[in-house]
């Protein structure tokens, strides 16, 4: 029997669905899963056939973070130096750089637990949606570590610095509605409606004007670290670039003709098959 793939990738209608597939471990992150996820995200960022990415977990959990059983084995018999372990961890954290920085919208679809590095993965996405079972927790203090995968970067920007300190230091378990109230989730749906709703949202984004969406994301990512003058410089350059694009011209024509626009990549997708495998695919989620 073939070994179960730890990451399932499926490309459908320009949406790349990435499913963490270790349900027996609540999708805890393993070396194999780190590598597969990093490769899939790097490929998606370059692939013009991908218009949006949805990250989810198989079974009843999104991601429980690092595999504590594996941590225990390595704590007992460390095989790498401290410097080597730091370098290996930093290489893995490029995952969140891709989720945050790629010029395509990224969405976390959360069922059950999103804890520790699993929560950090969700925070790195542009949008987060959960069902009623979603439970969010920083969780790092509970296992005696400060945390990784960019949570200290993303969490204060989403909930504010004071609330982020509370969530890290006290590590409360947040219900779906509590997370929604803090802005950690953009929406909460029923168990039955979560996947269809996320599919609709991701599909709308994937069919949208890709250069403009990529530049919107870049502007939002750049703005917190720049002066107003620098933000205005980048906005102007990116805006003028898009004014000359086929998508902008199509949007103007559609407005004048009182019809929905059909953007360039939407047209290409309509001419081809409705669903196809991504190069990193194994089987459907």
C-alpha positions as CSV (number, residue, x, y, z in Angstrom):
1,X,0.0,0.0,0.0
2,X,1.3,3.4,-0.9
3,X,2.4,5.7,1.9
4,X,-0.1,8.4,2.8
5,X,0.9,11.8,1.5
6,X,1.3,14.4,4.3
7,X,0.2,17.2,2.0
8,X,-2.7,16.9,-0.5
9,X,-2.7,19.5,-3.2
10,X,-5.6,20.0,-5.7
11,X,-5.9,22.7,-8.3
12,X,-9.5,23.5,-9.3
13,X,-10.7,26.6,-11.2
14,X,-7.4,28.5,-10.4
15,X,-7.8,27.8,-6.7
16,X,-5.0,25.6,-5.2
17,X,-6.3,23.7,-2.2
18,X,-3.5,22.6,0.2
19,X,-4.6,20.1,2.9
20,X,-2.3,19.2,5.8
21,X,-2.9,15.4,6.0
22,X,-1.8,14.0,9.3
23,X,-5.3,13.7,10.9
24,X,-4.1,11.1,13.4
25,X,-1.7,13.7,14.8
26,X,-4.1,16.6,14.4
27,X,-2.0,17.7,11.4
28,X,1.0,18.4,13.6
29,X,3.9,19.6,11.5
30,X,6.6,17.1,10.5
31,X,9.8,17.4,8.5
32,X,8.1,15.8,5.5
33,X,5.1,18.2,5.8
34,X,7.3,21.2,6.2
35,X,9.2,20.4,3.0
36,X,6.1,19.6,1.0
37,X,4.3,22.7,2.1
38,X,7.3,24.9,1.4
39,X,7.7,23.4,-2.1
40,X,4.0,23.7,-2.9
41,X,3.8,27.4,-1.8
42,X,7.0,28.4,-3.7
43,X,5.6,26.7,-6.8
44,X,2.1,28.4,-6.4
45,X,3.7,31.8,-6.1
46,X,5.3,31.4,-9.5
47,X,2.5,29.6,-11.3
48,X,0.2,31.8,-13.4
49,X,-2.4,29.1,-13.3
50,X,-2.9,29.6,-9.6
51,X,-5.1,32.6,-8.6
52,X,-5.6,31.9,-4.9
53,X,-4.5,29.4,-2.3
54,X,-6.6,27.7,0.4
55,X,-4.8,26.0,3.4
56,X,-6.8,23.6,5.5
57,X,-6.4,20.4,7.6
58,X,-7.7,16.9,7.1
59,X,-10.0,15.6,9.8
60,X,-11.3,17.5,12.8
61,X,-8.3,19.9,13.3
62,X,-6.6,22.6,11.2
63,X,-3.1,22.2,12.7
64,X,-1.9,21.5,16.3
65,X,1.5,23.1,15.6
66,X,4.7,21.2,16.1
67,X,4.7,17.5,16.8
68,X,5.3,17.3,20.6
69,X,6.1,13.6,20.4
70,X,8.9,14.3,17.9
71,X,10.1,17.3,20.1
72,X,10.4,14.8,23.0
73,X,12.5,12.4,21.0
74,X,14.9,15.1,19.9
75,X,15.1,16.6,23.3
76,X,16.4,13.3,24.7
77,X,18.9,12.7,21.9
78,X,19.8,15.9,20.1
79,X,21.8,15.2,16.9
80,X,22.5,18.8,15.6
81,X,24.3,21.7,17.1
82,X,22.3,24.8,18.3
83,X,23.4,26.8,15.2
84,X,22.4,23.9,12.9
85,X,18.9,23.7,14.6
86,X,18.4,27.5,14.3
87,X,19.3,27.4,10.6
88,X,17.0,24.4,10.0
89,X,14.1,26.2,11.7
90,X,14.7,29.4,9.8
91,X,14.6,27.5,6.5
92,X,11.2,26.0,7.5
93,X,9.8,29.4,8.4
94,X,10.0,30.5,4.8
95,X,6.6,28.8,4.6
96,X,5.0,31.9,6.3
97,X,7.0,34.2,4.1
98,X,5.4,32.6,1.0
99,X,1.9,32.7,2.6
100,X,2.2,36.3,3.4
101,X,4.3,37.6,0.5
102,X,3.2,35.7,-2.6
103,X,1.3,37.9,-5.1
104,X,-1.9,35.7,-4.7
105,X,-4.5,35.8,-1.9
106,X,-4.0,33.1,0.7
107,X,-6.9,31.8,2.8
108,X,-6.9,29.6,6.0
109,X,-9.9,27.4,6.3
110,X,-10.1,26.4,9.9
111,X,-11.9,23.5,11.5
112,X,-11.0,22.6,15.1
113,X,-7.7,23.4,16.6
114,X,-5.3,26.0,15.2
115,X,-2.6,26.0,17.9
116,X,1.0,27.1,18.1
117,X,2.7,27.1,14.7
118,X,-0.6,26.0,13.3
119,X,-2.1,29.3,14.4
120,X,0.9,31.2,13.0
121,X,0.3,29.5,9.6
122,X,-3.3,30.8,9.7
123,X,-2.2,34.3,10.8
124,X,0.2,34.5,7.8
125,X,-2.7,34.0,5.4
126,X,-4.5,37.1,4.0
127,X,-7.9,35.8,5.1
128,X,-9.1,33.3,7.7
129,X,-12.5,31.6,7.9
130,X,-13.6,29.0,10.4
131,X,-16.6,26.9,11.3
132,X,-18.3,26.6,14.7
133,X,-15.7,24.0,15.9
134,X,-12.7,26.4,15.3
135,X,-10.5,26.8,18.4
136,X,-7.5,29.1,18.3
137,X,-4.6,29.3,20.8
138,X,-1.0,30.5,20.8
139,X,-0.1,27.5,23.0
140,X,3.7,28.1,23.0
141,X,4.0,28.9,26.7
142,X,2.1,25.7,27.5
143,X,5.0,23.7,26.2
144,X,7.8,26.0,27.5
145,X,8.9,27.8,24.3
146,X,8.4,31.4,23.1
147,X,7.0,30.6,19.7
148,X,8.0,30.7,16.0
149,X,6.6,30.9,12.5
150,X,6.0,34.7,12.7
151,X,3.2,34.8,15.2
152,X,4.9,37.7,17.0
153,X,4.9,39.6,13.7
154,X,1.3,38.9,12.7
155,X,-0.7,38.8,15.9
156,X,0.0,42.4,17.1
157,X,-0.9,43.7,13.7
158,X,-4.2,41.9,13.8
159,X,-5.4,42.3,17.4
160,X,-3.1,45.1,18.6
161,X,0.0,44.8,20.8
162,X,-1.7,44.7,24.2
163,X,-4.1,41.9,23.2
164,X,-1.3,40.0,21.5
165,X,0.7,40.0,24.8
166,X,-2.2,38.6,26.6
167,X,-2.8,35.9,24.0
168,X,0.9,34.9,24.1
169,X,1.5,35.1,27.9
170,X,-1.8,33.7,29.1
171,X,-2.5,31.4,26.1
172,X,-6.3,31.3,26.4
173,X,-8.3,28.9,24.1
174,X,-10.5,31.1,21.9
175,X,-13.8,29.9,20.5
176,X,-14.7,30.6,16.9
177,X,-16.9,33.6,18.0
178,X,-14.2,35.0,20.3
179,X,-11.7,34.8,17.5
180,X,-14.2,36.5,15.2
181,X,-14.6,39.3,17.7
182,X,-10.9,39.9,17.8
183,X,-10.5,39.9,14.0
184,X,-8.5,36.6,14.0
185,X,-11.3,35.1,11.8
186,X,-12.9,37.1,9.0
187,X,-16.0,34.9,9.2
188,X,-17.6,31.9,10.9
189,X,-19.8,29.5,9.1
190,X,-21.6,26.3,10.0
191,X,-19.8,23.0,9.6
192,X,-21.7,22.3,6.4
193,X,-21.2,25.7,4.9
194,X,-17.6,26.4,5.6
195,X,-16.1,24.7,2.5
196,X,-18.7,26.0,0.0
197,X,-18.3,29.6,1.4
198,X,-14.5,29.5,1.2
199,X,-14.7,28.0,-2.3
200,X,-16.9,30.9,-3.4
201,X,-14.6,33.5,-1.8
202,X,-11.4,31.9,-3.2
203,X,-13.0,31.5,-6.6
204,X,-14.0,35.2,-6.7
205,X,-10.4,36.2,-5.9
206,X,-8.9,33.7,-8.3
207,X,-11.1,35.1,-11.1
208,X,-10.2,38.7,-10.2
209,X,-7.7,41.0,-11.8
210,X,-4.5,39.3,-10.8
211,X,-1.9,42.1,-11.3
212,X,-4.1,44.5,-9.3
213,X,-4.7,41.9,-6.5
214,X,-1.0,41.2,-6.3
215,X,-0.2,44.9,-6.1
216,X,-2.9,45.5,-3.4
217,X,-1.3,42.8,-1.3
218,X,2.2,44.2,-1.9
219,X,0.9,47.7,-0.9
220,X,-0.6,46.4,2.3
221,X,2.5,44.4,3.2
222,X,4.8,47.3,2.5
223,X,2.8,50.0,4.3
224,X,3.5,49.3,8.0
225,X,7.3,49.6,7.6
226,X,7.3,52.7,5.3
227,X,6.7,56.4,5.6
228,X,3.6,57.9,3.9
229,X,5.7,59.4,1.2
230,X,7.3,56.0,0.4
231,X,3.8,54.3,0.4
232,X,2.5,57.0,-2.0
233,X,5.5,56.4,-4.3
234,X,4.8,52.6,-4.5
235,X,1.1,53.1,-4.8
236,X,1.5,55.4,-7.8
237,X,4.0,53.1,-9.6
238,X,1.8,50.0,-9.1
239,X,-1.4,51.9,-9.9
240,X,0.0,53.2,-13.2
241,X,1.2,49.8,-14.2
242,X,-2.3,48.4,-13.7
243,X,-3.9,51.3,-15.6
244,X,-2.0,50.0,-18.7
245,X,-3.1,46.4,-18.2
246,X,-5.7,44.4,-20.2
247,X,-7.7,43.8,-17.0
248,X,-8.2,47.5,-16.3
249,X,-9.3,48.1,-19.9
250,X,-11.7,45.1,-19.6
251,X,-13.1,46.5,-16.3
252,X,-13.8,49.9,-17.9
253,X,-15.5,48.4,-20.9
254,X,-17.6,46.2,-18.6
255,X,-18.6,49.2,-16.5
256,X,-19.7,51.1,-19.6
257,X,-21.5,48.1,-21.0
258,X,-23.2,47.4,-17.6
259,X,-21.9,43.8,-17.4
260,X,-19.6,41.8,-15.1
261,X,-15.9,42.0,-16.2
262,X,-14.2,38.9,-17.5
263,X,-10.5,39.2,-16.6
264,X,-7.7,37.7,-18.6
265,X,-7.0,34.7,-16.4
266,X,-10.7,34.0,-16.1
267,X,-10.9,33.9,-19.8
268,X,-8.0,31.5,-20.0
269,X,-9.5,29.2,-17.3
270,X,-12.8,29.1,-19.2
271,X,-11.1,27.9,-22.3
272,X,-9.4,25.0,-20.5
273,X,-10.4,22.2,-18.2
274,X,-12.4,23.1,-15.1
275,X,-10.1,21.2,-12.8
276,X,-6.5,19.9,-13.0
277,X,-3.8,18.6,-10.8
278,X,-1.1,20.9,-9.4
279,X,2.4,19.6,-10.0
280,X,2.7,18.8,-6.3
281,X,-0.6,17.1,-6.1
282,X,-1.2,13.6,-4.7
283,X,-4.9,13.1,-4.4
284,X,-8.0,15.1,-3.7
285,X,-8.9,16.4,-0.2
